[in-house]
């Protein structure tokens, strides 16, 4: 990994009906937004759709996927030079 890349951890969980998310969303990724100083929920229709959207929108690459105990629970680690707006506030590795 290049010195000017960032690691971003996204934790996913499954949604239940009536949780105030889009109708087709069954999974959501959560990550810390350092500029806004809050956790951000990112709903998606599937794990593959969530990964593809995060990779495309942030020029990121999935480097690790850990499947957790419950359905729809995963820990995803992305590497990116341009994770916006996160990259400006994270520590370079």
Secondary structure as UniProt FT lines:
FT   TURN            3..4
FT   STRAND          6..14
FT   TURN            17..18
FT   TURN            23..24
FT   STRAND          27..33
FT   TURN            34..37
FT   STRAND          38..44
FT   HELIX           47..58
FT   STRAND          60..67
FT   TURN            71..72
FT   STRAND          74..80
FT   TURN            84..89
//
